[in-house]
Amino acid sequence: MDTAVDDQAIPPDLLAGRPWLRHYEPGIPAEVAVPDITIDRFLRDAAARWPERVALDFLGAKTTFRELDQQVDRLAGALRGLGLEPGDRVSLHLPTTPGFVVAFLGVARAGGIVATVSPLAVEREIEVLLGIARPRLSICLDLLVPRIAAARAAIGPALPAPRRGSGIVSSGIQDCLPSVLRMLYPLKARREGRWRPVRHSQETPNLFRLVAEGPPGRVDAPVRPEDPALLQATGGTTGVPKAAALSHRNLVANAVQIGAWFPAARPGEMACLCALPYFHIYGLTVAMTYPLSIGATQVMQPRWDAKAVLKAIARTRPQLFPGAPMFYSSLLDLPETRAADLHSIEACISGAAPLPGPVQDGFEALTGGRLVEGYGLTEASPVTHANPIHGQRRLGTVGLPLPSTEGQVVDLGTGRRVLPPGEVGELRVRGPQVMLGYWERPDETALVLRDGWLYTGDCGVMDDDGYFRIVERLKDLIIVSGVNVYPREVEDVLLAHPAVAEASVVGQPDARKGEVPRAYVVLRPGVSATREELLADCRANLSTYKVPVAVEIRKELPKTFVGKVLRRVLSAEREAQPGDDTGGAEASDGPASDPRSTR
């Protein structure tokens, strides 16, 4: 069914530079109006409109919008009592729990800036990130208190001192559980060797005790929408650790843009399955902030567990389910899924990694809903592109730019010449969701923010209709004898083999050619294949210079918490291995020997 908008409804000057507007679904505007508010205002407005509606559902423990708004007010007042001033930073080391939502919005309402840190980070990583943000306070999982304390002590005088206490506030999973589970949790944790309770005191107060003892009454954020709200850690396009400074307006704009992409959404009536980590920008915006903006219940999962997610869907019947390809594929692989009813799910946006066609088709057949691929990056809050939910989506693309977002593909040399459809170059974007810059790093900011555009560091291509496809990260390009090889192209060939479940390709240094591709694969359960078979398949489907010099079969690949394969880890492992184990599988001298090659 053709659901493209009528060309007559689009101003000609907009349509000339934005061919994607022709393929918007009816009801999706070319531009959105971004409200002039701070991010916590979404909660304030939801509490006024739907006070008794459930805002957070954490394993059955429910918090209404009114209760959540009051908790955030009390925490904001308590944080001011600890010495938090407008513009001060607070590092947040919590999983996806009610504590994260209360802490994030409480800091924002107090006028502070949140610096999110993965609770899985080790002490060295924490020191680096705290050194960037220099937080006055740190709010963490109770099990992490010793680790956070050691990291803060290592930085020492660089951190602004709190008015009282150690500067650490903590919260345990048990603080957020339903009453019955709260009593059983210590028994289970002891049995698993995870019970290491932290004694709370004036030095390290409990988050929810601060909330309970905080001053009552309304608190208004003493900052402007254009002020920073979040410092989100990223390696950016250069791999150097830094923090993207995202303003309240950036985060609000992206939530509004995502809302515009769901014209059929029903404010105050929906629920969202939230299994993404909130300390990651994708989860924070799509799974936390967007539901707040439409009064949707957040059905929260502290970590990804396919069986637990099935139970949560059966219990809460969510309509929205943002995630990563790994989420949907693991549900499809779970035997229990065959007997489950997932038909409440209406719409899912998949990000963080390419969405395989079989996963998309299988999940849609299972749920009756729509699963589409999108794209974003930390520096853009993060979403910039998505395939239409009910309109025309194109497999292998990340879809169309969101409302109020522009995308262009420019030459890799100067970054100024806009390339025509079909040509590969660097993707650049602009819109109200693009960051202020890298925190206290004007040199790094100048590399990626130029003339109002954010240079993404991704190689992309746009077709005639304005659908974009990401070819590769610029830093992941493999240059064989001076010619580009895109790892994703090689991975797609490997993934097409019926025995391959996962694949990753990285560059391996080579004395003659500079680099050659090297592949790592995980086979499907119960299916066998040799590396020689996989290499033969590559030779049949790729130009000779693109064929991996070796294929290494592994039980698993290193991944981030959202399932994105860490190529840099594979590269580092290879560099640490002496000698050569290519098994005699040699690549050609380069593209000149292959008549099919093109630049």
Secondary structure, DSSP 8 states (H G I E B T S, - for coil): ------GGGS-HHHHHH-GGGGGS-TT--SS----S--TTHHHHHHHHHSTTSEEEEETTEEEEHHHHHHHHHHHHHHHHHTT--TT-EEEEE--SSHHHHHHHHHHHHHT-EEEE--TT--HHHHHHHHHHH--SEEEEEGGGHHHHHHHHHHHGGGS---SSS-SEEEE-GGGGS-HHHHHHHHHHHHHTT--------SSS-BHHHHHHHS--S----SS-TTSEEEEEEE-TTTT--EEEEEEHHHHHHHHHHHHHH-TT--TTT-EEEE-S-TTSHHIIIIIIIHHHHHT-EEEE-SS--HHHHHHHHHHH--SB--B-HHHHHHHHH-GGGGG---TT--EEEE-SS---HHHHHHHHHHHSSEEEEEEE-GGGSSEEEE--SSS---TTS-BEE-TT-EEEEE-TTTS-SB--TT--EEEEEESTTS-SEETT-HHHHHHHEETTEEEEEEEEEE-TTS-EEEEEEGGG-EEETTEEE-HHHHHHHHHTSTTEEEEEEEEEEETTTEEEEEEEEEE-TT----HHHHHHHHHHHS-GGGS-S-EEEES---B-TTS-B-HHHHHHHHHTS-S---TT----S-GGG-TT---
